[in-house]
Amino acid sequence: MSIVKKIRHKAETAGGATKKAVGKSLGNERMEAEGSADQAKGQAKQAGDKLKEAGQKVKHIFTH
């Protein structure tokens, strides 16, 4: 997993959280919902990254 992808996924999560907070403070439900969705998408990608890394470690253990 490249460090660039990890940074992008963390940035997507952070951007979603920011958008959610701004939407909430402005009373803009649509922006708040979009922020929540972006945040969840970033978190899902981060979880996928962790699964890939774990799979690679397991593969390495069993092939050596």
N, CA, C and O atoms as a DFTB+ gen file, in Angstrom:
256 C
 N C O
     1  1       0.843      -1.166       0.000
     2  2       0.000       0.000       0.000
     3  2       0.896       1.239       0.000
     4  3       1.780       1.386       0.844
     5  1       0.650       2.106      -0.948
     6  2       1.502       3.288      -1.032
     7  2       1.105       4.314       0.018
     8  3      -0.059       4.427       0.403
     9  1       2.080       5.038       0.456
    10  2       1.851       6.072       1.465
    11  2       0.947       7.163       0.903
    12  3       0.189       7.787       1.646
    13  1       1.024       7.396      -0.406
    14  2       0.194       8.421      -1.036
    15  2      -1.286       8.062      -0.901
    16  3      -2.111       8.923      -0.594
    17  1      -1.621       6.789      -1.130
    18  2      -3.009       6.359      -0.996
    19  2      -3.487       6.497       0.440
    20  3      -4.613       6.926       0.689
    21  1      -2.627       6.132       1.383
    22  2      -2.997       6.247       2.795
    23  2      -3.291       7.703       3.151
    24  3      -4.260       7.994       3.852
    25  1      -2.456       8.606       2.669
    26  2      -2.647      10.030       2.945
    27  2      -3.936      10.527       2.304
    28  3      -4.682      11.292       2.917
    29  1      -4.201      10.098       1.077
    30  2      -5.439      10.513       0.401
    31  2      -6.673      10.046       1.169
    32  3      -7.643      10.792       1.305
    33  1      -6.635       8.817       1.669
    34  2      -7.786       8.290       2.391
    35  2      -7.985       9.019       3.717
    36  3      -9.118       9.292       4.113
    37  1      -6.898       9.331       4.397
    38  2      -6.999      10.098       5.647
    39  2      -7.513      11.506       5.356
    40  3      -8.319      12.042       6.116
    41  1      -7.052      12.103       4.264
    42  2      -7.497      13.445       3.886
    43  2      -8.976      13.442       3.532
    44  3      -9.696      14.385       3.861
    45  1      -9.432      12.392       2.867
    46  2     -10.853      12.281       2.525
    47  2     -11.702      12.198       3.795
    48  3     -12.761      12.819       3.885
    49  1     -11.231      11.434       4.762
    50  2     -11.932      11.314       6.036
    51  2     -11.970      12.665       6.756
    52  3     -13.015      13.089       7.250
    53  1     -10.832      13.320       6.805
    54  2     -10.753      14.621       7.477
    55  2     -11.591      15.671       6.757
    56  3     -12.269      16.475       7.398
    57  1     -11.547      15.667       5.438
    58  2     -12.350      16.607       4.655
    59  2     -13.833      16.400       4.876
    60  3     -14.598      17.360       4.964
    61  1     -14.235      15.147       4.964
    62  2     -15.636      14.843       5.240
    63  2     -16.064      15.332       6.608
    64  3     -17.162      15.864       6.774
    65  1     -15.188      15.147       7.591
    66  2     -15.495      15.602       8.948
    67  2     -15.615      17.121       8.987
    68  3     -16.484      17.664       9.670
    69  1     -14.745      17.801       8.254
    70  2     -14.791      19.261       8.194
    71  2     -16.077      19.735       7.527
    72  3     -16.753      20.641       8.015
    73  1     -16.393      19.111       6.414
    74  2     -17.603      19.484       5.674
    75  2     -18.846      19.241       6.531
    76  3     -19.783      20.039       6.524
    77  1     -18.840      18.150       7.254
    78  2     -19.950      17.819       8.152
    79  2     -20.093      18.896       9.233
    80  3     -21.200      19.358       9.509
    81  1     -18.978      19.290       9.838
    82  2     -19.000      20.295      10.904
    83  2     -19.461      21.656      10.379
    84  3     -20.238      22.349      11.036
    85  1     -18.979      22.034       9.196
    86  2     -19.383      23.310       8.609
    87  2     -20.878      23.285       8.291
    88  3     -21.597      24.244       8.572
    89  1     -21.333      22.193       7.711
    90  2     -22.753      22.057       7.403
    91  2     -23.610      22.153       8.653
    92  3     -24.668      22.782       8.649
    93  1     -23.145      21.527       9.715
    94  2     -23.892      21.548      10.974
    95  2     -23.932      22.969      11.551
    96  3     -24.976      23.425      12.017
    97  1     -22.797      23.659      11.518
    98  2     -22.747      25.008      12.084
    99  2     -23.569      26.003      11.263
   100  3     -24.081      26.983      11.804
   101  1     -23.694      25.749       9.956
   102  2     -24.485      26.632       9.100
   103  2     -25.958      26.236       9.048
   104  3     -26.790      26.968       8.511
   105  1     -26.263      25.091       9.603
   106  2     -27.632      24.598       9.534
   107  2     -27.984      24.046       8.165
   108  3     -29.158      23.967       7.802
   109  1     -26.964      23.663       7.405
   110  2     -27.147      23.137       6.059
   111  2     -27.144      21.610       6.140
   112  3     -26.084      20.987       6.198
   113  1     -28.324      21.020       6.144
   114  2     -28.448      19.567       6.313
   115  2     -27.820      18.801       5.155
   116  3     -27.242      17.732       5.354
   117  1     -27.933      19.343       3.949
   118  2     -27.376      18.654       2.790
   119  2     -25.850      18.574       2.891
   120  3     -25.261      17.518       2.660
   121  1     -25.221      19.692       3.237
   122  2     -23.767      19.709       3.381
   123  2     -23.329      18.786       4.511
   124  3     -22.325      18.084       4.388
   125  1     -24.061      18.785       5.584
   126  2     -23.745      17.915       6.718
   127  2     -23.835      16.446       6.301
   128  3     -22.981      15.640       6.667
   129  1     -24.867      16.105       5.539
   130  2     -25.036      14.724       5.076
   131  2     -23.926      14.329       4.098
   132  3     -23.408      13.214       4.160
   133  1     -23.568      15.240       3.203
   134  2     -22.483      14.958       2.257
   135  2     -21.168      14.751       3.004
   136  3     -20.378      13.875       2.654
   137  1     -20.943      15.560       4.029
   138  2     -19.736      15.421       4.838
   139  2     -19.695      14.078       5.542
   140  3     -18.651      13.427       5.600
   141  1     -20.832      13.667       6.075
   142  2     -20.911      12.362       6.733
   143  2     -20.606      11.241       5.757
   144  3     -19.895      10.292       6.087
   145  1     -21.151      11.359       4.548
   146  2     -20.920      10.336       3.522
   147  2     -19.447      10.295       3.119
   148  3     -18.869       9.217       2.986
   149  1     -18.839      11.467       2.924
   150  2     -17.421      11.526       2.555
   151  2     -16.550      10.936       3.662
   152  3     -15.591      10.211       3.399
   153  1     -16.902      11.259       4.896
   154  2     -16.151      10.747       6.039
   155  2     -16.249       9.222       6.103
   156  3     -15.243       8.543       6.309
   157  1     -17.439       8.693       5.931
   158  2     -17.636       7.243       5.971
   159  2     -16.886       6.556       4.830
   160  3     -16.313       5.482       5.010
   161  1     -16.898       7.187       3.655
   162  2     -16.187       6.615       2.510
   163  2     -14.686       6.557       2.777
   164  3     -14.037       5.558       2.469
   165  1     -14.142       7.615       3.343
   166  2     -12.720       7.631       3.683
   167  2     -12.372       6.590       4.727
   168  3     -11.333       5.936       4.639
   169  1     -13.244       6.436       5.719
   170  2     -13.011       5.434       6.768
   171  2     -13.060       4.024       6.188
   172  3     -12.276       3.160       6.581
   173  1     -13.975       3.793       5.259
   174  2     -14.064       2.472       4.628
   175  2     -12.802       2.167       3.829
   176  3     -12.313       1.038       3.829
   177  1     -12.288       3.173       3.156
   178  2     -11.054       2.972       2.385
   179  2      -9.879       2.693       3.317
   180  3      -9.023       1.864       3.007
   181  1      -9.833       3.380       4.454
   182  2      -8.770       3.122       5.421
   183  2      -8.872       1.706       5.973
   184  3      -7.854       1.042       6.166
   185  1     -10.077       1.245       6.226
   186  2     -10.264      -0.120       6.714
   187  2      -9.798      -1.119       5.654
   188  3      -9.174      -2.129       5.979
   189  1     -10.101      -0.834       4.391
   190  2      -9.645      -1.692       3.301
   191  2      -8.127      -1.747       3.225
   192  3      -7.542      -2.802       2.979
   193  1      -7.499      -0.599       3.438
   194  2      -6.031      -0.556       3.446
   195  2      -5.475      -1.476       4.532
   196  3      -4.526      -2.225       4.300
   197  1      -6.074      -1.407       5.711
   198  2      -5.604      -2.222       6.834
   199  2      -5.786      -3.710       6.548
   200  3      -4.931      -4.524       6.899
   201  1      -6.907      -4.064       5.908
   202  2      -7.132      -5.467       5.553
   203  2      -6.097      -5.955       4.540
   204  3      -5.584      -7.069       4.646
   205  1      -5.803      -5.114       3.567
   206  2      -4.800      -5.488       2.566
   207  2      -3.441      -5.719       3.216
   208  3      -2.745      -6.686       2.904
   209  1      -3.076      -4.820       4.123
   210  2      -1.791      -4.973       4.802
   211  2      -1.751      -6.248       5.636
   212  3      -0.746      -6.958       5.644
   213  1      -2.842      -6.538       6.334
   214  2      -2.905      -7.756       7.148
   215  2      -2.803      -8.991       6.257
   216  3      -2.117      -9.954       6.599
   217  1      -3.482      -8.960       5.123
   218  2      -3.421     -10.077       4.184
   219  2      -2.018     -10.299       3.659
   220  3      -1.578     -11.439       3.510
   221  1      -1.318      -9.219       3.381
   222  2       0.052      -9.331       2.896
   223  2       0.969      -9.913       3.972
   224  3       1.868     -10.696       3.664
   225  1       0.747      -9.535       5.223
   226  2       1.560     -10.074       6.318
   227  2       1.311     -11.567       6.488
   228  3       2.249     -12.341       6.684
   229  1       0.054     -11.967       6.412
   230  2      -0.283     -13.391       6.544
   231  2       0.321     -14.173       5.388
   232  3       0.876     -15.254       5.585
   233  1       0.214     -13.638       4.207
   234  2       0.782     -14.287       3.029
   235  2       2.288     -14.454       3.192
   236  3       2.847     -15.504       2.874
   237  1       2.921     -13.429       3.681
   238  2       4.372     -13.478       3.884
   239  2       4.743     -14.549       4.909
   240  3       5.728     -15.266       4.731
   241  1       3.966     -14.658       5.970
   242  2       4.240     -15.661       7.010
   243  2       4.160     -17.074       6.433
   244  3       5.018     -17.913       6.706
   245  1       3.134     -17.326       5.640
   246  2       2.915     -18.682       5.140
   247  2       3.771     -19.026       3.928
   248  3       3.879     -20.201       3.577
   249  1       4.368     -18.062       3.294
   250  2       5.209     -18.378       2.133
   251  2       6.676     -18.471       2.504
   252  3       7.506     -18.845       1.675
   253  1       7.005     -18.131       3.756
   254  2       8.409     -18.218       4.175
   255  2       8.579     -19.167       5.298
   256  3       9.696     -19.363       5.777
